[in-house]
Amino acid sequence: PQFGRRIAVCCASIVIALQLYRVWLKRNPPQTVEGLQEAMDGMRSLSGGDTLEQRVACGKRAHDHVPMCSPTFCGRVVQDFFTTREQCQNLITLAEYAMKFGGGSGGATILDFPSGALSKGSQFISLYQLMKQNDDELPAESVSVLKNVTQEVRKAISDYFGVR
């Protein structure tokens, strides 16, 4: 149960990070696609495309360590170029499409794809129920990309932290 929640939080974090990146790109648009590629090449040369990691002390666990289910250590991981540009664009398209149904009363609109929770006004609504009522569907290609990226994230977390 805990691992599933962690995966859901990771997926939600990815979507939020992509939205923040989209907002940043709107405020700082590259001159051309080549300009964006140059910026990405610059990032690659700084990090070499490596995985950056930082091990941290684990917090108190609610349950005993379970081999192959509990992480073998705690830490933070950043991996450059984990997804392709096309995957990112599909995820942004999916988030934009879904968020048009919401609009929180605060600063940011919150969307959680695993549960379908979407902020609208001062409450959360079910994106999936709303779309069903409106006889609408999420873009199939983008949903497929989300599923694939989610599986890739799960595998990377599983491999890196020794969880199966």
C-alpha positions in Angstrom: 0.0 0.0 0.0 2.8 2.5 0.9 4.7 1.7 -2.4 1.5 2.4 -4.4 1.1 5.8 -2.7 4.7 6.7 -3.3 4.3 5.9 -7.0 1.2 8.0 -7.2 3.1 10.9 -5.5 6.0 10.4 -8.0 3.6 10.5 -11.0 1.8 13.6 -9.6 5.2 15.2 -9.1 6.2 14.6 -12.7 3.0 16.2 -13.9 3.5 19.2 -11.7 7.1 19.5 -12.8 6.0 19.4 -16.4 3.5 22.1 -15.8 6.1 24.3 -14.1 8.4 23.7 -17.1 5.6 24.6 -19.5 5.0 27.9 -17.5 8.7 28.6 -17.6 8.8 28.0 -21.3 5.9 30.4 -21.9 7.8 33.1 -20.0 11.2 32.3 -21.5 10.4 31.0 -25.0 13.4 29.8 -27.1 13.9 31.7 -30.3 13.6 28.5 -32.4 13.5 24.7 -31.9 17.2 24.8 -32.6 17.5 27.3 -29.7 15.8 24.8 -27.4 18.1 22.0 -28.6 21.1 24.2 -27.9 19.9 24.8 -24.4 19.4 21.1 -23.9 22.8 20.3 -25.3 24.3 22.8 -22.8 22.5 21.0 -20.0 23.9 17.7 -21.3 27.4 19.0 -21.3 27.1 20.2 -17.7 25.8 16.9 -16.3 26.9 14.5 -19.0 23.4 13.0 -18.9 24.4 11.3 -15.7 22.2 10.3 -12.8 22.7 12.5 -9.8 22.0 11.0 -6.4 22.0 12.0 -2.8 21.6 9.5 0.0 19.7 10.7 3.0 18.9 9.3 6.4 15.7 7.3 6.3 12.8 8.6 8.5 11.1 6.4 11.1 9.3 3.6 9.4 5.7 2.7 10.3 6.5 -1.0 9.4 9.4 -3.3 9.7 11.7 -3.6 6.7 10.3 -6.2 4.2 12.9 -7.6 1.8 12.2 -6.7 -1.9 9.3 -4.5 -0.8 11.1 -1.8 1.3 13.7 0.5 -0.1 17.3 -0.7 0.7 18.3 2.9 1.3 16.7 6.4 1.2 17.8 9.2 -1.2 17.0 11.6 -3.9 17.7 10.9 -7.6 17.8 13.2 -10.6 18.2 11.6 -14.0 18.6 13.8 -17.1 16.7 13.0 -20.2 14.6 10.3 -18.6 11.9 11.0 -21.1 12.0 12.0 -24.7 10.9 15.4 -26.0 7.9 13.7 -27.7 6.8 12.1 -24.4 7.1 15.4 -22.6 5.0 17.1 -25.2 2.3 14.3 -25.0 2.2 14.6 -21.2 1.9 18.4 -21.4 -0.9 18.0 -24.0 -2.7 15.6 -21.6 -2.3 17.9 -18.6 -3.5 20.9 -20.5 -6.5 19.0 -21.9 -7.5 17.7 -18.4 -6.9 21.0 -16.6 -9.3 22.9 -18.9 -12.1 21.2 -16.9 -10.7 22.6 -13.6 -9.4 25.8 -12.2 -8.7 26.2 -8.5 -9.6 29.4 -6.6 -6.0 29.6 -5.4 -2.8 30.0 -7.4 -2.3 26.6 -9.0 -4.8 24.0 -10.5 -4.1 20.6 -9.0 -4.6 17.4 -11.0 -3.9 13.9 -9.9 -4.3 11.4 -12.8 -4.3 8.2 -10.7 -7.3 9.2 -8.7 -8.8 11.7 -11.2 -8.9 14.5 -8.5 -9.0 17.9 -10.1 -9.2 21.2 -8.2 -12.2 23.4 -9.3 -13.0 26.5 -7.3 -12.4 25.7 -3.7 -13.0 21.9 -3.9 -11.9 18.8 -5.8 -14.0 17.1 -8.4 -13.6 13.8 -10.2 -12.2 14.5 -13.7 -13.2 11.1 -14.9 -16.9 11.5 -13.8 -17.0 14.9 -15.3 -15.7 13.7 -18.6 -18.1 10.8 -18.6 -21.0 13.2 -18.0 -19.8 15.4 -20.9 -19.3 12.3 -23.1 -15.6 13.3 -23.5 -12.3 11.3 -23.4 -8.7 12.1 -22.8 -6.5 11.9 -25.9 -5.7 8.2 -26.3 -2.1 8.7 -27.5 -1.3 10.9 -24.5 -2.9 8.5 -22.1 -0.8 5.7 -23.6 2.4 7.8 -23.1 1.4 8.6 -19.5 1.0 4.8 -18.8 4.3 4.1 -20.4 6.2 6.8 -18.6 4.5 5.8 -15.3 5.8 2.2 -15.9 9.3 3.6 -16.7 9.2 5.6 -13.4 8.1 2.6 -11.4 10.9 0.5 -13.0 13.5 3.1 -12.4 12.5 3.5 -8.7 12.3 -0.2 -8.3 15.7 -0.8 -9.8 17.4 2.1 -8.1 16.1 1.6 -4.6 16.0 -2.2 -4.7 12.3 -2.6 -4.5 10.4 -5.2 -6.6 
